[in-house]
Amino acid sequence: MLSSSSTAVKNLPLKRRLCFLLKLVCFVSSVLIFCEFLIYYVVILQCRWPNVKGGAHMTEKETSASVLKAIILADTHLLGEIKGHWLDKLRREWQMERSFQTALWLLQPDIVFILGDVFDEGKWSSPQAWADDVRRFRKMFKHSAFTELVVIAGNHDIGFHYEMTTYKVNRFEKVFNFTSGKLITRKGINFVLVNSVAMEGDGCAVCRTSEAKLVALSHKLNCSQQKPNNSNKRCSDVEKLPASEPILLQHYPLYRKSDAECTGEDSAPPEEKNIPFKEKYDVLSQEASQKLLWWFQPRLILSGHTHSACEVLHAGKIPEISVPSFSWRNRNNPSFIMGSITPTDFSLQKCFLPFESRVFTIYCAAGALLVILVLAHVQLLTPPFYFAQRLISKHKAV
């Protein structure tokens, strides 16, 4: 009887230690699950599809049939084998995968556009490295048959103009079914995909082919928008498309002097806004920009490349939205665009992803609390209650 009682007394501290250890494991696991999984649901759940004109008075069935729900993101920059550290890769790709998959599950878009620079090292990656990058991309951005994914080439995918080759362009086109001058029509809405890297204007082989496709497509769209009684002989044999003004999708922005006029919390930092842009490097040349505006007279232009948000009005009436980077490696506050689009109208809304600084703050606060709990448990740190009790006792003794 006495021996069993002594054994129980000896096991009591062990049970307490195990119980405390279990509580610590639960605390750490809860913080990890929230910061690496649940936080994406908490943040993206706050995003709502914007309404287009008349959309608020439509039934859910009518809205689904007439309004195209599109997500637009840019500059994912999946790290490669040359410059990408394995830990950096793991962290950034997990963040983007969780953000993308959570957005698909919560928002249920009809189509997703990625505006170039999918990869960071596509411009110089070997066939083996390219295959590995593509495999990782397909895992991160997998989607159901109900959502279409459209990817546009950027300078990091096929190289700047001086690095761009037919081999690199064909390699990208084979994987993503992308060609410059390609038209995608969904729910009566015309989207024109532009290889902006090929808009150099120097007559290179890829540039000539790209511009020829764009000119032919421009002619087809212009003929489709003419009224039947105004049609001319040049349009008699042209395939008719929906008479909807097109939306241009490209990687480089159209020409602008700088980001000085850009506003918003995800625009360029103040120290970068007044730095002049270099034509054919930061933005398209003035000549290439004018060509695209003349050829298509678009109602909206969506671009990436700068990693920062900006809204510009071209010719006083054509809006261009520069979409910021989707990667936390480039921004503390990545985001994507949600668009509700019809053949005659559109409405855009930005959806921000979790701020990385806030995630780090949660980790630091949790770490500090963990240290305090451990120190208090091993009695290296006197709990405030007992500390106050001892002070009172000493005062009474005096």
C-alpha positions in Angstrom: 0.0 0.0 0.0 2.8 2.4 1.0 4.9 1.5 -2.1 2.0 2.2 -4.5 1.4 5.6 -2.9 5.1 6.6 -3.2 5.1 5.5 -6.9 2.0 7.7 -7.5 3.8 10.7 -5.9 6.9 10.1 -8.0 4.9 9.8 -11.3 3.0 13.1 -10.6 5.8 15.5 -11.7 6.3 13.3 -14.8 2.6 13.5 -15.7 2.7 17.3 -15.2 5.7 17.6 -17.5 4.1 15.5 -20.2 0.9 17.5 -19.9 2.8 20.8 -20.2 4.7 19.4 -23.2 1.4 18.4 -24.8 0.0 21.9 -24.3 3.2 23.4 -25.9 2.8 21.1 -28.9 -0.8 22.1 -29.3 0.1 25.8 -29.0 2.9 25.6 -31.6 0.7 23.5 -34.0 -2.2 26.0 -33.7 0.1 28.9 -34.6 1.6 27.0 -37.6 -1.8 25.9 -38.9 -3.2 29.4 -38.7 -0.2 31.2 -40.2 0.4 28.7 -43.0 -3.1 27.6 -43.9 -6.1 29.2 -42.2 -4.9 32.8 -42.6 -5.4 32.6 -46.4 -9.1 31.6 -45.9 -9.6 34.4 -43.3 -8.1 37.1 -45.7 -9.5 36.0 -49.1 -12.9 35.3 -47.6 -13.2 39.1 -47.3 -13.0 39.6 -51.1 -16.2 40.0 -53.1 -16.8 39.9 -56.8 -17.6 43.5 -58.0 -21.0 44.2 -59.6 -21.3 45.4 -63.2 -24.1 47.7 -64.4 -27.3 45.9 -64.0 -25.6 43.0 -62.2 -27.1 43.9 -58.8 -30.6 43.4 -60.4 -29.8 40.1 -62.0 -30.6 36.7 -60.5 -27.7 34.4 -59.6 -28.5 32.3 -62.7 -28.6 35.3 -65.0 -25.4 36.6 -63.6 -23.6 33.3 -64.0 -24.7 33.1 -67.7 -23.8 36.7 -68.7 -21.0 37.8 -66.5 -17.5 36.3 -66.8 -15.7 36.1 -63.5 -12.0 36.5 -64.1 -9.0 36.5 -61.8 -5.9 38.3 -63.0 -2.5 38.0 -61.4 1.1 38.6 -62.6 4.8 38.0 -61.9 4.8 34.8 -59.9 8.6 34.4 -60.6 9.0 30.7 -59.6 12.6 30.4 -58.5 15.0 28.3 -60.6 18.0 26.1 -59.9 20.6 28.9 -60.4 19.5 31.8 -58.2 16.8 30.1 -56.1 17.7 28.9 -52.6 15.8 25.8 -51.6 14.3 27.4 -48.5 13.3 30.5 -50.4 11.7 28.3 -53.0 9.8 26.3 -50.4 8.5 29.3 -48.6 7.4 31.4 -51.7 5.9 28.5 -53.6 3.9 27.3 -50.5 2.5 30.9 -50.1 1.5 31.2 -53.7 0.0 27.7 -53.9 -2.1 28.2 -50.8 -3.2 31.6 -52.0 -4.2 30.4 -55.4 -5.9 27.2 -54.3 -7.8 29.1 -51.6 -8.9 31.7 -54.1 -10.1 29.1 -56.5 -12.1 27.3 -53.8 -13.7 30.4 -52.3 -14.2 32.5 -55.4 -14.9 29.9 -58.1 -13.7 32.0 -61.1 -14.5 31.1 -64.7 -11.0 32.0 -66.0 -7.6 32.9 -64.5 -5.1 35.1 -66.4 -1.4 35.1 -65.5 0.3 38.1 -67.1 3.8 36.8 -67.6 7.0 36.2 -65.7 5.7 32.9 -64.5 9.2 31.7 -64.0 12.3 33.6 -62.8 14.9 31.8 -64.9 13.0 30.7 -68.0 15.2 33.0 -70.1 18.3 30.8 -69.4 17.1 27.5 -67.9 18.3 24.2 -69.4 15.7 21.7 -70.7 15.9 19.7 -67.4 15.5 22.8 -65.3 12.6 24.0 -67.5 10.8 20.7 -67.1 11.2 20.8 -63.3 9.9 24.4 -63.2 6.9 23.4 -65.3 6.2 20.5 -63.1 6.2 22.7 -60.0 4.0 25.3 -61.7 1.4 22.7 -62.6 1.3 21.4 -59.0 0.9 24.9 -57.6 -1.6 26.2 -60.1 -3.7 23.1 -60.6 -7.3 23.8 -61.3 -10.6 22.0 -62.0 -12.1 21.6 -65.5 -14.6 24.4 -64.6 -11.8 27.0 -64.5 -9.7 27.9 -67.5 -6.0 29.0 -67.0 -4.5 31.4 -69.6 -0.8 32.2 -69.3 1.0 35.0 -71.2 4.8 35.2 -71.9 7.0 37.6 -70.0 10.7 38.6 -70.3 11.8 36.2 -67.6 10.0 33.3 -69.4 11.5 33.8 -72.9 14.2 36.4 -72.3 14.4 40.1 -73.0 14.4 40.9 -76.7 18.1 40.4 -77.1 17.9 37.0 -75.3 14.6 35.8 -77.0 15.0 33.0 -79.4 12.5 30.9 -81.5 13.4 27.9 -79.3 12.5 29.7 -76.1 9.3 31.1 -77.6 8.2 27.7 -79.0 9.1 26.0 -75.6 6.8 28.4 -73.8 4.0 28.1 -76.4 4.1 24.3 -76.3 3.5 24.2 -72.5 1.0 27.0 -72.2 -0.7 27.0 -75.7 0.2 30.7 -76.0 0.8 32.6 -79.2 1.1 36.4 -79.7 -2.0 37.7 -81.5 -4.1 34.9 -80.1 -7.8 35.8 -79.5 -9.8 34.2 -76.7 -13.6 34.8 -76.8 -15.5 33.8 -73.7 -19.2 34.8 -73.1 -19.0 37.2 -76.0 -15.9 39.0 -74.6 -12.8 39.3 -76.8 -9.4 39.0 -75.1 -6.3 39.7 -77.2 -3.0 38.0 -75.9 0.1 40.0 -76.8 3.7 38.9 -76.6 4.9 42.3 -75.6 8.6 41.2 -75.6 8.2 40.8 -79.4 7.0 44.4 -79.8 10.6 45.6 -80.3 9.9 47.0 -83.8 13.3 46.0 -85.3 11.9 43.4 -87.7 13.3 40.3 -86.0 11.8 37.0 -87.0 9.7 36.5 -83.9 8.7 40.2 -84.0 7.6 40.1 -87.6 5.5 37.0 -87.0 3.9 38.4 -83.9 3.1 41.8 -85.5 1.6 40.1 -88.6 -0.8 38.1 -86.4 -1.8 41.2 -84.4 -2.5 43.1 -87.6 -4.6 40.3 -89.0 -6.5 40.0 -85.8 -7.0 43.7 -85.7 -8.6 43.6 -89.1 -10.9 40.8 -88.1 -12.0 42.6 -84.9 -12.6 45.9 -86.8 -14.7 44.1 -89.4 -16.7 42.4 -86.7 -17.6 45.8 -85.1 -18.9 47.4 -88.3 -22.6 47.6 -88.8 -23.9 45.3 -91.6 -24.9 48.2 -93.8 -21.5 49.7 -93.5 -19.5 46.5 -94.3 -17.0 46.9 -97.2 -15.5 44.4 -99.6 -12.4 44.0 -97.4 -14.5 42.5 -94.7 -16.7 40.3 -96.9 -14.7 37.1 -96.4 -13.6 37.8 -92.9 -14.8 35.5 -90.1 -17.1 37.5 -87.8 -16.4 37.7 -84.1 -18.6 39.1 -81.3 -18.9 42.9 -81.7 -17.3 43.6 -78.4 -14.4 46.0 -77.9 -11.3 43.8 -77.0 -9.4 43.6 -73.7 -5.6 43.6 -74.2 -3.6 41.2 -72.0 0.2 41.6 -72.0 3.3 41.6 -69.8 4.9 45.0 -70.4 2.8 48.1 -69.7 2.2 50.6 -72.5 4.5 53.6 -72.5 4.5 55.9 -69.5 7.2 58.2 -68.2 7.3 56.7 -64.7 5.1 55.6 -61.8 4.9 59.2 -60.5 1.2 59.4 -61.0 0.4 56.0 -59.5 -1.4 55.9 -56.2 -2.5 53.3 -53.7 -1.0 51.2 -50.9 0.5 48.7 -53.4 1.9 51.3 -55.8 5.7 51.7 -56.2 7.6 53.0 -53.1 8.0 56.8 -53.0 11.8 56.6 -53.7 11.1 54.7 -56.9 8.1 56.5 -58.3 10.0 59.3 -60.0 12.6 57.1 -61.6 12.1 57.4 -65.4 11.1 54.2 -67.2 13.3 52.9 -70.0 11.5 52.1 -73.2 11.6 48.5 -74.4 12.8 47.5 -71.0 10.5 48.8 -68.3 7.6 49.7 -70.6 6.8 49.3 -74.3 8.2 52.0 -76.7 6.0 54.9 -77.6 5.7 53.6 -81.1 4.7 50.0 -80.1 2.2 51.5 -77.6 0.6 53.7 -80.3 0.4 50.7 -82.7 -1.5 48.6 -80.2 -3.9 51.4 -79.4 -4.5 52.1 -83.1 -4.9 48.5 -84.1 -7.4 47.5 -81.3 -8.9 50.5 -79.7 -9.3 48.4 -76.5 -11.7 49.1 -73.7 -9.2 47.9 -71.1 -5.5 47.0 -70.9 -4.1 44.7 -68.2 -0.3 44.4 -67.7 2.3 43.4 -65.2 6.1 43.6 -65.1 6.6 46.5 -62.7 5.6 44.5 -59.6 3.6 47.5 -58.4 0.1 48.7 -59.0 -0.8 51.6 -61.3 -3.8 52.9 -63.2 -3.2 55.0 -66.3 -5.6 56.5 -68.8 -4.4 56.4 -72.4 -5.8 58.8 -75.0 -8.0 60.2 -72.3 -10.3 57.2 -72.3 -8.6 53.8 -72.4 -7.7 52.5 -68.9 -4.6 50.4 -68.2 -4.2 48.5 -65.0 -0.8 47.3 -64.0 -1.2 44.3 -61.8 1.3 44.0 -58.9 3.4 40.9 -58.3 1.7 37.8 -56.8 4.9 36.8 -55.0 5.9 37.7 -51.4 9.5 37.7 -52.7 8.7 40.9 -54.5 6.1 42.5 -52.2 5.0 42.5 -48.6 1.4 42.9 -49.8 0.8 40.8 -52.9 -2.7 40.9 -54.5 -4.7 39.9 -57.5 -7.5 41.5 -59.5 -11.1 40.2 -59.5 -13.0 41.2 -62.7 -16.7 40.9 -63.5 -16.8 41.3 -67.2 -19.6 41.5 -69.8 -19.4 42.2 -73.6 -20.1 45.9 -72.9 -18.9 46.6 -69.4 -16.5 45.5 -66.7 -15.8 46.1 -63.0 -12.6 45.4 -61.2 -11.8 44.8 -57.5 -8.5 44.1 -55.9 -8.1 41.3 -53.4 -5.1 41.5 -51.1 -3.3 38.5 -49.7 -1.9 38.2 -46.2 0.8 40.8 -45.3 4.0 38.9 -44.7 5.0 41.4 -42.0 1.8 40.6 -40.1 2.5 36.9 -40.3 6.0 37.5 -38.9 4.5 39.6 -36.1 2.2 36.7 -35.2 5.2 34.3 -35.1 7.3 36.7 -33.0 4.4 37.2 -30.5 3.8 33.5 -30.3 7.5 32.8 -29.8 7.8 35.4 -27.0 4.7 33.9 -25.3 6.2 30.4 -25.7 9.5 31.5 -24.0 7.6 33.1 -21.1 5.5 29.9 -20.6 8.6 27.7 -20.6 10.5 29.9 -18.2 7.5 30.1 -15.8 7.1 26.4 -15.9 10.7 25.7 -14.9 10.4 28.4 -12.3 13.1 30.6 -13.8 10.5 33.3 -14.2 8.2 33.9 -11.2 4.6 34.2 -12.2 3.1 37.7 -11.5 0.6 36.2 -9.0 3.2 34.5 -6.8 5.5 37.5 -7.1 2.8 39.8 -5.7 1.8 37.3 -3.0 5.5 37.2 -1.8 5.6 41.0 -1.6 2.4 41.1 0.5 3.8 38.4 2.8 7.0 40.3 3.4 5.1 43.5 4.1 2.9 41.7 6.7 6.0 40.2 8.4 7.5 43.7 8.8 
